[in-house]
């Protein structure tokens, strides 16, 4: 069997359809993550407004400066805890969305890679004599692209891991600072 232009056209069409399906899936995941972020922010804003109103009423009702400062101090720890909870929730949404993106992209690249290698193998079976160098060069290019993708994937995973570690450290430091501030006011 020889490789015909129709086979290349069919392979290209299948690849474009797969890329479109992958792009659609990635867009869906992005919108799901965005939906979660919007819901988180709306809920946080609503809770903040309600709590701020209640706190303002309490502070206005204070009978003397000591009561006012006691009520103000009592708000530090819960506010810090809520900010930390928000940060954790935000981080979990971001991490989950990133993981879904990574899975989808890795699956798409693996599928595309398999198709390309199959097509190259089919082409090389029917390659004319003397084209061995061109076939070797083509396989080398595909190998280099795969190696580059693997390096990019490793680097991205390391960057995400570093980001998560930094977020955890910042959260921990913020918690400790809030606890110290609350302890001093007591």
C-alpha positions as CSV (number, residue, x, y, z in Angstrom):
1,X,0.0,0.0,0.0
2,X,1.3,3.5,-0.8
3,X,0.7,6.7,1.1
4,X,-1.4,9.0,-1.0
5,X,-2.3,12.6,-0.6
6,X,-5.8,11.5,0.4
7,X,-4.2,9.7,3.5
8,X,-2.4,13.0,4.4
9,X,-5.6,14.9,4.0
10,X,-7.6,12.4,6.1
11,X,-4.9,12.5,8.8
12,X,-4.8,16.3,8.8
13,X,-8.6,16.4,9.0
14,X,-8.7,14.0,11.9
15,X,-5.9,15.9,13.6
16,X,-7.8,19.2,13.2
17,X,-11.0,17.6,14.5
18,X,-9.1,16.2,17.5
19,X,-7.6,19.6,18.2
20,X,-11.0,21.3,18.0
21,X,-12.4,18.8,20.4
22,X,-9.5,19.3,22.8
23,X,-9.8,23.1,22.6
24,X,-13.5,22.8,23.3
25,X,-12.8,20.6,26.3
26,X,-10.2,23.1,27.6
27,X,-12.6,26.0,27.1
28,X,-15.3,24.1,29.1
29,X,-12.8,23.5,31.9
30,X,-11.8,27.1,31.9
31,X,-15.4,28.2,32.2
32,X,-16.0,25.8,35.0
33,X,-13.0,27.2,36.9
34,X,-14.2,30.7,36.2
35,X,-17.7,29.8,37.4
36,X,-16.2,28.5,40.6
37,X,-14.1,31.6,41.1
38,X,-17.1,33.9,40.5
39,X,-19.3,31.9,42.9
40,X,-16.5,32.1,45.5
41,X,-16.1,35.8,45.1
42,X,-19.8,36.5,45.2
43,X,-20.2,34.4,48.3
44,X,-17.2,36.1,49.9
45,X,-18.5,39.5,49.1
46,X,-22.0,38.7,50.3
47,X,-20.6,37.3,53.6
48,X,-18.3,40.2,54.0
49,X,-21.0,42.7,53.5
50,X,-23.3,41.0,56.0
51,X,-20.5,40.6,58.6
52,X,-19.3,44.1,58.1
53,X,-22.8,45.4,58.7
54,X,-23.2,43.4,61.8
55,X,-19.8,44.5,63.1
56,X,-20.6,48.1,62.3
57,X,-23.8,47.9,64.3
58,X,-22.0,46.3,67.3
59,X,-19.3,49.0,67.2
60,X,-21.8,51.8,66.9
61,X,-23.7,50.3,69.9
62,X,-20.5,50.3,72.1
63,X,-21.1,52.2,75.2
64,X,-17.5,53.3,75.9
65,X,-14.1,53.3,74.1
66,X,-12.9,50.1,76.0
67,X,-15.9,48.1,74.7
68,X,-15.3,49.6,71.2
69,X,-11.7,48.4,71.2
70,X,-12.6,45.0,72.7
71,X,-15.2,44.5,69.9
72,X,-12.6,45.6,67.3
73,X,-10.0,43.2,68.7
74,X,-12.4,40.4,68.7
75,X,-12.8,40.7,64.9
76,X,-9.1,40.2,64.1
77,X,-8.9,36.4,64.4
78,X,-12.2,35.5,62.7
79,X,-11.3,37.9,59.8
80,X,-7.9,36.3,59.5
81,X,-9.4,32.9,59.5
82,X,-11.9,33.8,56.8
83,X,-9.2,35.3,54.6
84,X,-7.2,32.1,55.0
85,X,-10.2,30.0,54.1
86,X,-10.8,32.1,51.1
87,X,-7.1,31.8,50.0
88,X,-7.3,28.0,50.4
89,X,-10.5,27.7,48.5
90,X,-9.1,29.9,45.7
91,X,-5.9,27.8,45.6
92,X,-7.9,24.6,45.5
93,X,-10.0,25.9,42.5
94,X,-6.9,27.1,40.7
95,X,-5.0,23.8,41.3
96,X,-8.0,21.6,40.3
97,X,-8.5,23.7,37.1
98,X,-4.7,23.5,36.3
99,X,-4.7,19.7,36.8
100,X,-7.7,19.3,34.5
101,X,-5.9,21.4,31.9
102,X,-2.8,19.3,32.3
103,X,-4.6,16.0,31.9
104,X,-6.5,17.2,28.8
105,X,-3.4,18.6,27.2
106,X,-1.3,15.5,28.0
107,X,-4.0,13.2,26.6
108,X,-4.3,15.3,23.4
109,X,-0.5,15.4,22.9
110,X,-0.2,11.6,23.5
111,X,-3.0,10.9,21.0
112,X,-1.6,13.3,18.4
113,X,1.9,11.9,18.9
114,X,0.7,8.4,18.3
115,X,-1.1,9.5,15.1
116,X,2.0,11.3,13.8
117,X,4.3,8.3,14.6
118,X,1.8,6.0,12.8
119,X,1.7,8.3,9.8
120,X,5.5,8.6,9.7
121,X,5.8,4.8,9.9
122,X,3.3,4.4,7.1
123,X,5.2,6.9,5.0
124,X,8.6,5.4,5.7
125,X,7.4,1.9,4.6
126,X,6.7,3.2,1.2
127,X,9.5,5.8,1.0
128,X,11.6,5.6,-2.2
129,X,15.1,4.2,-2.0
130,X,17.6,6.9,-1.0
131,X,15.3,8.8,1.2
132,X,16.5,7.2,4.4
133,X,18.2,10.4,5.6
134,X,15.0,12.4,5.1
135,X,13.1,9.8,7.1
136,X,15.7,9.8,9.8
137,X,15.6,13.6,10.0
138,X,11.8,13.6,10.2
139,X,11.9,11.0,13.1
140,X,14.6,13.1,14.8
141,X,12.4,16.2,14.5
142,X,9.4,14.4,16.1
143,X,11.7,13.0,18.8
144,X,13.0,16.5,19.6
145,X,9.4,17.9,19.7
146,X,8.5,15.2,22.2
147,X,11.5,15.8,24.3
148,X,10.7,19.5,24.4
149,X,7.2,18.8,25.4
150,X,8.3,16.5,28.2
151,X,10.7,19.2,29.5
152,X,7.9,21.8,29.3
153,X,5.6,19.5,31.2
154,X,8.2,18.8,33.9
155,X,9.0,22.6,34.2
156,X,5.3,23.4,34.4
157,X,4.7,20.8,37.1
158,X,7.6,22.1,39.1
159,X,6.4,25.7,38.8
160,X,2.9,24.7,40.0
161,X,4.4,22.8,42.9
162,X,6.6,25.7,43.9
163,X,3.6,28.1,43.7
164,X,1.6,25.7,45.9
165,X,4.4,25.5,48.4
166,X,4.8,29.3,48.5
167,X,1.1,29.7,48.9
168,X,1.1,27.3,51.8
169,X,4.1,29.1,53.4
170,X,2.4,32.4,53.0
171,X,-0.8,31.1,54.5
172,X,1.1,29.6,57.4
173,X,2.9,32.9,58.0
174,X,-0.3,34.9,57.8
175,X,-2.0,32.5,60.3
176,X,0.9,32.9,62.7
177,X,0.9,36.7,62.4
178,X,-2.9,36.8,63.0
179,X,-2.6,34.5,66.0
180,X,0.2,36.8,67.5
181,X,-1.9,39.9,66.8
182,X,-4.9,38.3,68.5
183,X,-2.8,37.1,71.5
184,X,-1.3,40.6,72.0
185,X,-4.7,42.3,72.0
186,X,-6.0,39.8,74.6
